[in-house]
Amino acid sequence: MRTKLYFLTLLIFFSPFRGNAFWEETKAHFKQIICRGQNELYVPVNTWHNRLTYDHDKIDEYNERPWGIGIGRVLTKENHRYSLGVMEFQDSHNDIEPIFAYKWQRVWRTDKTFRPTLGWMAGITMRSDYDYIPLPAILPVLGIDIGSFSFESTYVPSLGKNNGNVLFSWVQWRF
């Protein structure tokens, strides 16, 4: 119940966009995910910095174990999955990084236990090295489902030398 209230509060926060057809459809879609979806638990498991794009001394100082947790709601329709979620984890500098995201995925082999997924997520994150200013992000998501569990990853593209080029992975459980 608290999860539903949290997401509905976010929708109300963006109510100045009322009247816009795209915004009205988006709100209706988000409401459908919140009210008809099921819960998800996210646990970040790995952050890998591409060794070809970082100096060795930088790699040694970066955290690659992003301890954290997240929650969300997911709605599955036919062979598509729609999610709204929030996750907190330790970034490469061992600082807290929250992210709120919408995720769309295509699910193949929906009648099987083992299912590959591919999609994208769009969200807002905040990082200490950017003074916790909200930053938009649109990233690809690749995953593998095994029953109600998933292993998913996204790749943050290059943002310059010793920046970006990071594979971020998490597990999730739908319940």
Secondary structure, 3 states (H helix, E strand, C coil): CHHHHHHHHHHHHCHHHCCCHHHHHHHHHHHHHHHHCEEEEEEEEEEEECCCCCCHHHHHHCCCCCCEEEEEEEEEECCEEEEEEEEEEECCCCCEEEEEEEEEEEECCCCCCEEEEEEEEEEEECCHHHCCCCEEEEEEEEEEEECCEEEEEEEECCCCCCCCCEEEEEEEEEC
